[in-house]
Amino acid sequence: MSCGAEAAPLLGRCYHPGMRAIGALPALVCAGAWLLAGCPGSTEGVAGAVSAPAPQRGSATSSAQRQPLADAELQRRLEVLEQGLLAREARLAELERALAVRDALIADLRQELEQLARTRAAAEELAALSSSVEELRAQLEGQQRAIEQLRRRHGDAVQHLEQELGRLGRELAALSEQLARQARVVESLRTHSPVPNIEREVPRIEARVLAVQRGAAGETVLLSAGSAQGVQAGYEFTLQREGALIAKVRVDDVGAHLAGARVVYRREGAEIREGDLATTRP
């Protein structure tokens, strides 16, 4: 509906001949009607109605008689304006609630679309994996058929080969066990042999026993040679006194000029003493 059509019911009463003596009040009501209808220029109309001077008419007695009627009409029209404004505010609130519901629905739809996209991607990935599995299954079945055909063609030869492989496996297990026993024997002989450094070549290094310590873990000695003399961890020294073999020690800790070694072999009845000669070569 246009502004003129909405304001017509009120504007029809704005120029009643009996109200022309009221002055600015009818003009104010008319401007309110224009405001309610949202007509352009209504703001200027209100200002003009308020600022317009009251026309000079008949006597003061006639004006006083007509004043209560004009006030009642003005009050009624103001109430109409207020009701219209309240109706517009209620409509605006209703539209805002509808807009909020629409926004919530849009958000829900967006989430559902995202979930649908993820589900679709997962389904495509699953389909690709299923296709790969089917291809692998087909290849495996083909290989199994080929093996079965070879088995039927060469059944005796395959059986003989399987038996031979079993025999060789048993022999290999027996040889491995024998090798392990020999390795343990060699380790025992190497440990208890008086000959030092059997498995590697080391330089000739001589030192003296500076201290002997006996404990629950065995005997250890402190030698007067260290890394400055070429001693390394794992070197073995024989301990001698007056040309006679006493024991064999293996270096565990190396300092600059000292080395700590533990006794790995000692001749029966022999005793290690401070000052005994230690050498890496017999």
Number of C-alpha atoms within 10 A of each C-alpha: 6 9 15 14 10 16 20 15 11 18 20 10 14 19 13 11 8 10 17 17 20 20 17 18 20 24 22 20 23 24 27 24 28 24 19 19 20 16 16 11 11 18 15 10 18 21 13 15 20 15 10 12 10 14 11 10 12 9 8 9 8 11 13 11 10 14 14 11 14 18 14 11 17 16 13 12 18 16 12 16 19 14 12 15 13 12 12 13 12 12 12 12 12 12 12 12 12 12 12 12 12 12 12 12 12 12 12 12 12 12 12 12 12 12 12 12 12 12 12 12 12 12 12 12 12 12 12 12 12 12 12 12 12 12 12 12 12 12 12 12 12 12 12 12 12 12 12 13 12 12 14 11 11 12 13 11 11 14 12 12 12 12 12 12 12 12 12 12 12 12 12 12 12 12 12 12 12 12 12 12 12 12 12 12 12 12 12 11 11 17 17 16 16 23 18 23 19 13 7 7 11 16 12 13 16 18 21 19 20 15 16 15 11 11 7 5 7 10 16 21 23 20 26 20 22 21 14 12 16 15 25 17 15 14 20 27 28 25 29 20 14 8 9 9 17 23 24 26 27 24 22 15 16 20 14 13 14 18 24 21 23 21 20 18 19 20 13 8 6 11 9 21 17 13 16 19 20 25 20 23 17 15
